[in-house]
Amino acid sequence: MTPHELSVDQAVQRAVELAGRGGRTVLGIAGAPGAGKSTLARRVVVAVDAALGAGTAVQVPMDGFHLSNAALDALGRHDRKGAIDTFDGEGYVALVRRLAAADPVDRGDGPVVWAPDFDRRVDEPVAGSIAVPATTRLVVSEGNYLLDDTEPWAALADLFTETWFCAVDDDVRVDRLVGRHMRHGRDHEAARSWAVEVDGVNAARVAPTAIRASRTVRT
């Protein structure tokens, strides 16, 4: 394991250290579909809150910036949902910029930033779902394209305190995706087809961006 490659446990400890430094830390967790980004982000938030107090960390997913299904239908992109042009990239970058610019206010009387979430049960983004209070010291945001070098995504490199890339064997990643798609209504054949043909194209775009990450986490 290289100095920049971490186990999950080491990554969690690193997040606790970042959150304890004072000021606002915005951590970006990137990786291909099914790489374990959301799972790692949730584990980080739980560990940081346990170590430093409830509400110290908040998870803000890039998936909240999915375009709605109606918008994707209108654009003719619904069959590629999850591709980079099916997100509101400008909106996401604007939110990360706002989050990164904030300094935590210990007394809690600063403004709350509201972020969108993504509801997998209905496969739609939900606006104004996640509160990021002024007291939040660590914001963890995860998504496929956080390390992409095209506009507007390239601006994120200067906004995140650190970026981590989740690395996992492709067979494991695809199996996770098939299970996820089946839990949300697809039969096995359709789930595997989407995981390989649609998610696979997105994974191929994401893989080369790993070299731009601060650290790699084996998930």
JOJO-V915943 format. One record per run of one state. SS is the DSSP state (H for helix, E for strand, L for the rest). FROM is the first residue (numbers start at 1). LEN is the number of residues. If there is no record, write none. Layout:
SS&FROM&LEN, SS&FROM&LEN
This chain:
L&1&4, E&5&2, L&7&1, H&8&12, L&20&5, E&25&6, L&31&6, H&37&16, L&53&4, E&57&3, L&60&2, H&62&4, E&66&1, L&67&2, H&69&7, L&76&2, H&78&3, L&81&3, H&84&3, E&87&1, L&88&1, H&89&13, L&102&11, E&113&7, L&120&4, E&124&9, L&133&5, E&138&6, L&144&9, H&153&6, L&159&3, E&162&6, L&168&2, H&170&14, L&184&4, H&188&25, L&213&2, E&215&4, L&219&1
